[in-house]
Amino acid sequence: DVLALPDCGYEDLYRRVVEKSKRSNMSYVVGRLKELHRYLVNAYAAPEVDWSEIFDGESCVDIDAGIVSIHEFNSALNLLLTDNVFEKRQKYIHAFVLIIAYRFGLRTGEIFRLTVDDVIINGNSIIVYVRNSTFGYTKSDNSIRQIPLVREINKRELEVIERWIAHIETYASNYGLSSLLSEKSSTKELLERGRVVTRVVEALRSSTGDMNIRLRHLRHS
C-alpha cells in the first residue's frame, strides 16, 4: 500500500524511478513526481519528502535547520549497535552510515557511492573522498571533493569504521573499487538503501524525540 509508506519509503521509491530514467530526462521525471506527491499530500495526508535525497540535482526547500547534538548522535549510535533485531553485520552497516553522515556531512547518495579506496585512515585521522564511481556520479565537478575529519573521532566510532572496511576487504575482489555498502554475496550489488536509511532515521528520531528529523539534518550538526 503506497499510502502506508513512511517518508523514507517514498524517497526510496521515487529515487528508484528517477534512477531508471535516462539522464537527460531526470529533471523532467522529478518534476512529475513532485506533482504526484503534492496530490498525495493534499488528498491523503502523505508525509512530505526530502527531494535532495531523491535526486542530487535538487535542493531541500525546507527552512528548518534541525541540529543533532553529540549526545543525541551517541544515543542513536548506541541504539544501532545494541539493536537485537538485526544481526551483527547489519548493525555495523547502520552504524557506519550514521557515523559517515554525521562526521563528514555526506548525503545519502554520496555515502552509497563510496568505495574502499574512498576512505583513508591514518591513526585517528580520516579523509573521505566524494567522487564518481561505478556506483554513481556526482551532480557536477564541484561536488567532487575530499573531506577531512575536523573533530576528533572517539574510539567506538573509529572501531566501527575500521571493522567495517576490514569486513569488506575480506571477501571483496579488487577491493579498492568495491562498494563499502554492498550485499555480502556480491560487492557489485548495493544494499537496499531505503531499508538502511529508514533504520538509521528511526534511531535518530528515537534519540532526539523529533519525528521530523531526517538524515540530512546531520549535515547541519
Backbone as CSV, one residue per row, in Angstrom:
resi,resn,N_x,N_y,N_z,CA_x,CA_y,CA_z,C_x,C_y,C_z
1,ASP,0.842,-1.182,0.000,0.000,0.000,0.000,0.887,1.246,0.000
2,VAL,0.894,1.998,-1.096,1.754,3.173,-1.218,1.437,4.205,-0.137
3,LEU,0.176,4.362,0.203,-0.217,5.385,1.167,0.247,5.073,2.581
4,ALA,0.655,3.830,2.816,1.122,3.428,4.145,2.629,3.608,4.299
5,LEU,3.311,4.063,3.245,4.759,4.211,3.299,5.167,5.343,4.237
6,PRO,6.292,5.183,4.957,6.848,6.305,5.720,7.543,7.257,4.758
7,ASP,7.988,8.421,5.252,8.635,9.390,4.363,9.847,8.792,3.659
8,CYS,10.656,8.004,4.386,11.831,7.386,3.776,11.436,6.386,2.693
9,GLY,10.274,5.772,2.859,9.789,4.823,1.871,9.453,5.497,0.555
10,TYR,8.797,6.660,0.630,8.514,7.425,-0.586,9.808,7.853,-1.263
11,GLU,10.757,8.311,-0.462,12.029,8.764,-1.033,12.742,7.645,-1.762
12,ASP,12.729,6.458,-1.194,13.373,5.316,-1.832,12.649,4.933,-3.119
13,LEU,11.325,4.935,-3.088,10.532,4.595,-4.266,10.772,5.593,-5.392
14,TYR,10.706,6.878,-5.084,10.894,7.896,-6.111,12.328,7.870,-6.648
15,ARG,13.300,7.637,-5.762,14.702,7.571,-6.212,14.887,6.462,-7.236
16,ARG,14.249,5.326,-7.007,14.370,4.215,-7.950,13.782,4.584,-9.304
17,VAL,12.652,5.281,-9.288,12.041,5.715,-10.546,12.985,6.653,-11.294
18,VAL,13.581,7.605,-10.569,14.493,8.562,-11.200,15.718,7.848,-11.770
19,GLU,16.276,6.914,-11.015,17.487,6.225,-11.459,17.243,5.331,-12.667
20,LYS,15.999,4.909,-12.880,15.653,4.110,-14.049,15.461,4.980,-15.295
21,SER,15.414,6.280,-15.107,15.180,7.207,-16.210,16.490,7.540,-16.923
22,LYS,16.358,8.004,-18.169,17.529,8.488,-18.887,18.058,9.733,-18.189
23,ARG,19.345,9.897,-18.205,19.975,11.022,-17.502,19.405,12.360,-17.977
24,SER,19.152,12.463,-19.280,18.648,13.714,-19.842,17.208,14.006,-19.420
25,ASN,16.483,12.969,-18.963,15.076,13.132,-18.586,14.849,13.224,-17.091
26,MET,15.922,13.120,-16.296,15.745,13.000,-14.857,15.037,14.200,-14.236
27,SER,15.406,15.398,-14.650,14.773,16.592,-14.084,13.284,16.621,-14.399
28,TYR,12.933,16.208,-15.618,11.522,16.152,-16.004,10.768,15.149,-15.132
29,VAL,11.372,13.965,-14.938,10.737,12.921,-14.134,10.538,13.398,-12.700
30,VAL,11.544,14.075,-12.155,11.428,14.608,-10.790,10.267,15.591,-10.697
31,GLY,10.114,16.420,-11.712,9.014,17.377,-11.723,7.655,16.712,-11.682
32,ARG,7.506,15.615,-12.445,6.231,14.896,-12.466,5.996,14.181,-11.130
33,LEU,7.059,13.670,-10.535,6.921,13.010,-9.236,6.513,14.007,-8.157
34,LYS,7.026,15.213,-8.260,6.642,16.251,-7.302,5.153,16.554,-7.405
35,GLU,4.642,16.618,-8.637,3.217,16.857,-8.832,2.394,15.724,-8.230
36,LEU,2.834,14.487,-8.473,2.147,13.328,-7.911,2.149,13.377,-6.391
37,HIS,3.321,13.684,-5.813,3.408,13.651,-4.353,2.630,14.803,-3.729
38,ARG,2.604,15.944,-4.391,1.808,17.051,-3.861,0.338,16.658,-3.792
39,TYR,-0.125,15.915,-4.798,-1.509,15.420,-4.781,-1.724,14.465,-3.609
40,LEU,-0.762,13.556,-3.385,-0.893,12.594,-2.289,-0.897,13.297,-0.929
41,VAL,-0.088,14.354,-0.813,-0.048,15.117,0.441,-1.388,15.816,0.684
42,ASN,-1.901,16.457,-0.345,-3.143,17.222,-0.204,-4.374,16.329,-0.043
43,ALA,-4.400,15.220,-0.795,-5.596,14.379,-0.800,-5.586,13.311,0.282
44,TYR,-4.401,12.806,0.628,-4.325,11.667,1.544,-3.391,11.892,2.738
45,ALA,-2.935,13.116,2.909,-2.049,13.453,4.041,-0.772,12.611,4.052
46,ALA,-0.248,12.323,2.872,1.040,11.620,2.788,2.123,12.513,3.385
47,PRO,3.182,11.920,3.948,4.248,12.737,4.552,5.056,13.488,3.497
48,GLU,5.589,14.634,3.877,6.485,15.361,2.987,7.782,14.568,2.807
49,VAL,8.446,14.772,1.685,9.700,14.077,1.430,10.820,15.079,1.192
50,ASP,12.039,14.617,1.320,13.229,15.437,1.089,13.727,15.133,-0.319
51,TRP,13.487,16.034,-1.254,13.837,15.774,-2.656,15.335,15.749,-2.890
52,SER,16.101,16.346,-2.001,17.557,16.292,-2.154,18.091,14.890,-1.906
53,GLU,17.295,14.039,-1.228,17.689,12.649,-1.016,17.251,11.760,-2.180
54,ILE,16.445,12.319,-3.070,15.922,11.558,-4.202,16.745,11.822,-5.453
55,PHE,17.134,13.066,-5.646,17.869,13.453,-6.854,18.896,14.496,-6.471
56,ASP,20.164,14.241,-6.776,21.239,15.144,-6.363,21.091,16.546,-6.930
57,GLY,20.361,16.683,-8.024,20.188,17.996,-8.631,19.200,18.869,-7.902
58,GLU,18.513,18.306,-6.903,17.509,19.057,-6.157,18.083,19.536,-4.835
59,SER,17.629,20.687,-4.411,17.999,21.176,-3.083,16.795,21.061,-2.180
60,CYS,17.055,21.017,-0.898,15.946,20.928,0.054,15.346,22.314,0.254
61,VAL,14.043,22.411,0.091,13.393,23.715,0.197,12.953,24.025,1.618
62,ASP,13.044,23.048,2.512,12.631,23.288,3.892,13.554,24.317,4.530
63,ILE,13.011,25.166,5.371,13.828,26.192,6.010,14.351,25.731,7.359
64,ASP,13.890,24.575,7.816,14.348,24.132,9.131,15.806,23.716,9.062
65,ALA,16.521,23.968,10.098,17.923,23.568,10.170,18.093,22.703,11.410
66,GLY,17.445,21.568,11.412,17.482,20.682,12.562,18.902,20.316,12.948
67,ILE,19.175,20.352,14.213,20.507,20.056,14.720,20.442,18.798,15.579
68,VAL,21.371,17.892,15.351,21.506,16.699,16.179,22.741,16.897,17.049
69,SER,22.549,16.916,18.357,23.671,17.144,19.272,24.550,15.900,19.344
70,ILE,25.749,16.065,19.876,26.664,14.934,20.015,26.076,13.892,20.962
71,HIS,25.355,14.345,21.983,24.710,13.408,22.899,23.644,12.590,22.164
72,GLU,22.855,13.250,21.339,21.806,12.555,20.580,22.412,11.613,19.548
73,PHE,23.508,12.054,18.920,24.212,11.193,17.973,24.720,9.930,18.664
74,ASN,25.369,10.098,19.818,25.896,8.940,20.544,24.778,8.009,21.003
75,SER,23.642,8.584,21.377,22.493,7.778,21.775,21.975,6.959,20.600
76,ALA,21.875,7.583,19.416,21.427,6.872,18.217,22.415,5.781,17.835
77,LEU,23.696,6.081,17.938,24.729,5.092,17.614,24.626,3.887,18.541
78,ASN,24.407,4.145,19.807,24.266,3.061,20.778,23.035,2.199,20.476
79,LEU,21.946,2.849,20.080,20.733,2.110,19.716,20.998,1.167,18.546
80,LEU,21.733,1.650,17.559,22.004,0.843,16.373,22.945,-0.329,16.673
81,LEU,23.930,-0.095,17.519,24.916,-1.137,17.813,24.399,-2.183,18.794
82,THR,23.353,-1.862,19.526,22.805,-2.810,20.508,21.429,-3.322,20.098
83,ASP,21.061,-3.088,18.858,19.742,-3.481,18.347,19.677,-4.992,18.173
84,ASN,18.868,-5.655,18.983,18.784,-7.114,18.944,17.962,-7.647,17.774
85,VAL,17.319,-6.751,17.045,16.509,-7.184,15.900,17.388,-7.600,14.729
86,PHE,18.578,-7.002,14.625,19.445,-7.233,13.477,20.694,-8.020,13.859
87,GLU,21.228,-8.732,12.879,22.488,-9.441,13.083,23.639,-8.432,13.120
88,LYS,24.813,-8.911,13.532,25.952,-8.028,13.753,26.333,-7.249,12.505
89,ARG,26.332,-7.908,11.345,26.715,-7.228,10.101,25.794,-6.049,9.821
90,GLN,24.495,-6.260,9.999,23.530,-5.212,9.733,23.684,-4.064,10.719
91,LYS,23.992,-4.387,11.971,24.214,-3.339,12.967,25.372,-2.425,12.548
92,TYR,26.450,-3.026,12.051,27.609,-2.251,11.639,27.310,-1.407,10.407
93,ILE,26.484,-1.922,9.505,26.070,-1.143,8.332,25.354,0.121,8.778
94,HIS,24.365,-0.034,9.645,23.594,1.104,10.127,24.492,2.103,10.858
95,ALA,25.372,1.593,11.716,26.262,2.467,12.475,27.237,3.200,11.560
96,PHE,27.758,2.515,10.558,28.701,3.119,9.607,28.041,4.286,8.869
97,VAL,26.822,4.073,8.382,26.105,5.130,7.666,25.872,6.336,8.571
98,LEU,25.460,6.094,9.807,25.231,7.188,10.751,26.508,7.983,10.993
99,ILE,27.612,7.300,11.222,28.877,7.975,11.527,29.358,8.810,10.347
100,ILE,29.329,8.243,9.145,29.798,8.966,7.965,28.920,10.187,7.693
101,ALA,27.607,10.024,7.871,26.689,11.153,7.649,26.943,12.263,8.664
102,TYR,27.157,11.894,9.922,27.316,12.880,10.991,28.697,13.541,10.966
103,ARG,29.723,12.736,10.831,31.086,13.255,10.933,31.574,13.952,9.671
104,PHE,31.036,13.558,8.500,31.538,14.105,7.240,30.477,14.856,6.434
105,GLY,29.232,14.853,6.900,28.197,15.643,6.248,27.820,15.187,4.860
106,LEU,27.945,13.901,4.584,27.623,13.391,3.256,26.125,13.174,3.086
107,ARG,25.651,13.357,1.857,24.285,12.999,1.501,24.180,11.488,1.375
108,THR,22.949,10.997,1.411,22.741,9.551,1.317,23.348,8.981,0.043
109,GLY,23.090,9.639,-1.087,23.625,9.153,-2.353,25.144,9.098,-2.360
110,GLU,25.776,10.090,-1.721,27.239,10.117,-1.658,27.775,8.980,-0.803
111,ILE,27.083,8.673,0.277,27.507,7.575,1.151,27.447,6.246,0.398
112,PHE,26.381,6.039,-0.351,26.203,4.764,-1.033,27.051,4.641,-2.300
113,ARG,27.750,5.695,-2.680,28.696,5.614,-3.794,30.116,5.312,-3.320
114,LEU,30.343,5.347,-2.025,31.703,5.179,-1.501,32.274,3.795,-1.809
115,THR,33.549,3.784,-2.167,34.291,2.530,-2.333,35.351,2.448,-1.234
116,VAL,35.997,1.317,-1.133,37.022,1.122,-0.107,38.122,2.172,-0.217
117,ASP,38.515,2.507,-1.450,39.588,3.485,-1.661,39.190,4.908,-1.292
118,ASP,37.905,5.141,-1.050,37.437,6.500,-0.769,37.569,6.891,0.702
119,VAL,37.893,5.946,1.558,38.048,6.246,2.985,39.487,5.930,3.391
120,ILE,40.236,6.965,3.721,41.649,6.835,4.077,41.801,7.042,5.580
121,ILE,42.336,6.037,6.254,42.516,6.106,7.705,44.006,6.110,8.034
122,ASN,44.410,7.080,8.841,45.801,7.169,9.307,45.773,7.503,10.792
123,GLY,45.818,6.458,11.616,45.666,6.662,13.041,44.251,7.109,13.353
124,ASN,44.130,8.257,14.021,42.815,8.824,14.304,42.357,9.813,13.237
125,SER,43.173,9.965,12.204,42.854,10.882,11.117,42.157,10.122,9.988
126,ILE,41.072,10.689,9.478,40.317,10.052,8.392,40.000,11.098,7.331
127,ILE,40.178,10.717,6.072,39.775,11.556,4.943,38.815,10.750,4.088
128,VAL,37.708,11.368,3.711,36.729,10.720,2.841,36.707,11.457,1.504
129,TYR,36.835,10.704,0.414,36.776,11.262,-0.929,35.371,11.072,-1.496
130,VAL,34.781,12.158,-1.972,33.488,12.099,-2.655,33.773,12.282,-4.141
131,ARG,33.534,11.249,-4.921,33.864,11.297,-6.344,33.021,10.284,-7.106
132,ASN,33.153,10.318,-8.412,32.415,9.369,-9.234,32.940,7.958,-9.017
133,SER,32.036,6.999,-9.114,32.431,5.597,-9.032,31.501,4.793,-9.922
134,THR,31.730,3.491,-9.980,30.851,2.629,-10.778,29.460,2.562,-10.179
135,PHE,29.290,3.104,-8.982,28.002,3.049,-8.294,27.226,4.364,-8.392
136,GLY,27.748,5.324,-9.142,27.023,6.569,-9.331,27.966,7.736,-9.567
137,TYR,27.351,8.861,-9.949,28.114,10.040,-10.310,27.693,11.233,-9.467
138,THR,28.638,12.121,-9.238,28.306,13.370,-8.570,27.517,14.246,-9.536
139,LYS,26.763,15.207,-9.006,25.910,16.023,-9.874,26.727,17.019,-10.700
140,SER,27.949,17.327,-10.253,28.822,18.226,-11.016,30.263,18.038,-10.551
141,ASP,31.195,18.644,-11.298,32.605,18.556,-10.908,32.845,19.223,-9.559
142,ASN,32.042,20.218,-9.235,32.200,20.914,-7.951,31.843,20.023,-6.769
143,SER,31.093,18.953,-7.042,30.693,18.039,-5.971,31.793,17.049,-5.624
144,ILE,32.810,16.970,-6.501,33.943,16.080,-6.230,34.867,16.779,-5.228
145,ARG,35.133,16.125,-4.104,35.893,16.799,-3.053,36.472,15.781,-2.075
146,GLN,37.410,16.234,-1.271,37.902,15.416,-0.169,37.546,16.118,1.135
147,ILE,37.103,15.316,2.091,36.615,15.872,3.353,37.426,15.283,4.507
148,PRO,38.239,16.098,5.158,38.991,15.606,6.318,38.114,15.599,7.564
149,LEU,38.440,14.745,8.480,37.755,14.734,9.768,38.204,15.949,10.568
150,VAL,37.256,16.809,10.904,37.594,18.059,11.589,37.707,17.852,13.095
151,ARG,36.704,17.206,13.670,36.723,16.962,15.112,37.266,15.568,15.407
152,GLU,37.778,15.418,16.600,38.339,14.123,16.984,37.238,13.067,17.082
153,ILE,37.493,11.934,16.481,36.536,10.840,16.497,36.824,9.959,17.713
154,ASN,35.778,9.420,18.330,36.037,8.609,19.513,36.383,7.164,19.137
155,LYS,36.837,6.413,20.110,37.346,5.071,19.873,36.281,4.148,19.276
156,ARG,35.047,4.269,19.749,33.982,3.391,19.261,33.664,3.664,17.798
157,GLU,33.599,4.937,17.418,33.321,5.286,16.030,34.437,4.790,15.111
158,LEU,35.678,5.014,15.526,36.816,4.567,14.725,36.809,3.052,14.570
159,GLU,36.452,2.363,15.621,36.383,0.906,15.581,35.328,0.428,14.589
160,VAL,34.180,1.087,14.566,33.124,0.716,13.619,33.620,0.869,12.186
161,ILE,34.242,2.009,11.881,34.730,2.264,10.524,35.803,1.254,10.132
162,GLU,36.776,1.035,11.018,37.876,0.124,10.711,37.381,-1.312,10.543
163,ARG,36.498,-1.749,11.419,35.991,-3.121,11.341,35.144,-3.329,10.095
164,TRP,34.364,-2.296,9.749,33.517,-2.457,8.574,34.352,-2.543,7.290
165,ILE,35.362,-1.681,7.161,36.225,-1.728,5.986,36.979,-3.051,5.940
166,ALA,37.463,-3.521,7.093,38.160,-4.807,7.147,37.240,-5.943,6.727
167,HIS,35.979,-5.867,7.124,34.997,-6.886,6.743,34.810,-6.910,5.228
168,ILE,34.700,-5.740,4.616,34.538,-5.663,3.160,35.762,-6.248,2.464
169,GLU,36.928,-5.924,2.974,38.173,-6.372,2.340,38.356,-7.889,2.399
170,THR,37.750,-8.539,3.351,37.954,-9.983,3.499,37.352,-10.789,2.358
171,TYR,36.325,-10.263,1.711,35.705,-11.059,0.641,35.589,-10.309,-0.687
172,ALA,36.110,-9.089,-0.760,35.986,-8.302,-1.988,37.173,-8.521,-2.907
173,SER,36.902,-8.918,-4.134,37.957,-8.995,-5.145,38.153,-7.589,-5.704
174,ASN,39.414,-7.249,-6.031,39.735,-5.892,-6.495,39.150,-4.878,-5.504
175,TYR,39.440,-5.111,-4.227,38.679,-4.470,-3.161,38.711,-2.952,-3.139
176,GLY,39.747,-2.358,-3.714,39.826,-0.909,-3.685,38.657,-0.223,-4.355
177,LEU,38.097,-0.866,-5.367,36.965,-0.303,-6.101,35.642,-0.896,-5.655
178,SER,35.668,-1.711,-4.628,34.451,-2.357,-4.155,33.622,-1.404,-3.313
179,SER,32.324,-1.534,-3.414,31.421,-0.689,-2.637,31.573,-0.970,-1.151
180,LEU,31.488,0.089,-0.362,31.518,-0.074,1.091,30.155,-0.482,1.633
181,LEU,29.132,-0.429,0.786,27.784,-0.770,1.229,27.146,-1.734,0.238
182,SER,27.762,-2.892,0.120,27.285,-3.891,-0.831,26.705,-5.099,-0.098
183,GLU,25.987,-5.881,-0.861,25.492,-7.147,-0.334,26.674,-8.081,-0.077
184,LYS,26.524,-8.963,0.874,27.612,-9.888,1.202,27.896,-10.836,0.053
185,SER,26.860,-11.141,-0.730,27.010,-12.083,-1.835,27.771,-11.503,-3.018
186,SER,27.792,-10.150,-3.128,28.466,-9.519,-4.255,28.776,-8.071,-3.940
187,THR,30.053,-7.683,-4.108,30.438,-6.295,-3.843,30.014,-5.373,-4.973
188,LYS,29.406,-5.936,-6.020,28.888,-5.116,-7.122,27.405,-4.816,-6.955
189,GLU,26.798,-5.415,-5.946,25.372,-5.228,-5.709,25.168,-4.425,-4.428
190,LEU,24.636,-3.222,-4.566,24.459,-2.349,-3.408,23.349,-2.849,-2.496
191,LEU,23.498,-2.528,-1.222,22.455,-2.833,-0.249,21.183,-2.068,-0.583
192,GLU,20.073,-2.537,-0.074,18.804,-1.826,-0.248,18.859,-0.542,0.562
193,ARG,19.044,0.546,-0.132,19.283,1.828,0.522,18.124,2.259,1.423
194,GLY,16.909,2.071,0.953,15.750,2.524,1.717,15.663,1.897,3.087
195,ARG,15.929,0.611,3.177,15.841,-0.082,4.471,16.916,0.405,5.429
196,VAL,18.110,0.615,4.904,19.219,1.078,5.748,18.916,2.472,6.294
197,VAL,18.530,3.377,5.416,18.259,4.753,5.821,17.082,4.820,6.795
198,THR,16.057,4.025,6.533,14.884,4.024,7.416,15.279,3.660,8.836
199,ARG,16.123,2.642,8.993,16.533,2.232,10.346,17.384,3.300,11.019
200,VAL,18.281,3.930,10.277,19.118,4.982,10.856,18.257,6.169,11.288
201,VAL,17.300,6.544,10.468,16.413,7.653,10.803,15.553,7.307,12.017
202,GLU,15.096,6.066,12.107,14.328,5.635,13.283,15.133,5.830,14.560
203,ALA,16.408,5.467,14.513,17.269,5.630,15.689,17.452,7.111,16.032
204,LEU,17.619,7.938,15.011,17.763,9.380,15.246,16.495,9.970,15.854
205,ARG,15.352,9.545,15.359,14.089,10.069,15.882,13.858,9.613,17.317
206,SER,14.305,8.414,17.617,14.182,7.915,18.984,15.099,8.686,19.932
207,SER,16.305,8.978,19.485,17.272,9.656,20.367,16.968,11.140,20.525
208,THR,16.378,11.761,19.503,16.097,13.202,19.571,14.675,13.507,20.046
209,GLY,13.775,12.530,19.881,12.373,12.773,20.196,11.680,13.617,19.142
210,ASP,12.348,13.854,18.019,11.821,14.674,16.931,11.428,13.767,15.774
211,MET,10.125,13.639,15.526,9.644,12.746,14.478,9.832,13.322,13.075
212,ASN,10.329,14.553,12.999,10.587,15.163,11.697,12.064,15.139,11.318
213,ILE,12.900,14.583,12.176,14.341,14.566,11.903,14.624,13.686,10.693
214,ARG,15.573,14.101,9.880,15.952,13.365,8.672,17.458,13.196,8.662
215,LEU,17.943,12.351,7.773,19.379,12.132,7.678,20.104,13.424,7.287
216,ARG,19.460,14.268,6.484,20.097,15.499,6.049,20.383,16.453,7.213
217,HIS,19.661,16.321,8.326,19.920,17.195,9.462,21.299,16.970,10.060
218,LEU,21.875,15.808,9.790,23.226,15.544,10.289,24.246,16.443,9.604
219,ARG,23.912,16.930,8.417,24.829,17.827,7.699,24.901,19.198,8.350
220,HIS,23.915,19.518,9.190,23.900,20.818,9.881,24.536,20.722,11.259
221,SER,24.865,19.508,11.679,25.232,19.290,13.091,26.738,19.389,13.326
